[in-house]
């Protein structure tokens, strides 16, 4: 089986940097994905780590350490529109989500 | 590309009625996923098809739920009979897998918001 853990909530101010952590217990692990979901919307893909290390996509970066069964999503230069829920996922198993609130 | 299309977008029904949710994946995608999202249980996989074949249906709650994928461009999720605890948002997602379980990007449809009274 697979399970992923994330903090339930994170709060930060505009312009700041925030890190959302994800730990996992899985069998047959291939990699870690990150999705964003705004209230009332559908999840949308942000990033994927198939190998250890850092992947950077604009203001968003994601990191994976297989030896630690750990990954994180880093959001830089936070904007109000980044207020949303963020999910880590191992294939079709999703974490519980972290609700990010960006304050002015 | 129109993206993943789901219908209906909203459904309100009474307990005991049959509910059918529909999904059209992105053209050319070979994998299709049905998820259910609730506050209590989060986003959970119901069933996963690859090349129209069900690969993992361990998330299907019970015999009241059934899913079909008769061809590469259409899938249905049926609940019969429906119960109030089935109230949730049901998402369909598709992806282009280059190898089984290769974990490519999943593209989600807008979801169907189901309320069973």
Interface residues (C-beta under 8 A of the other chain):
Chain A: X28 X30 X31 X33 X35 X41 X42 X43 X44 X45 X48 X50 X87 X90 X91 X92 X93 X94 X95 X96 X97
Chain B: X33 X35 X42 X43 X44 X45 X48 X56 X91 X93 X101 X102 X103 X105 X106 X107 X108 X109 X110 X111
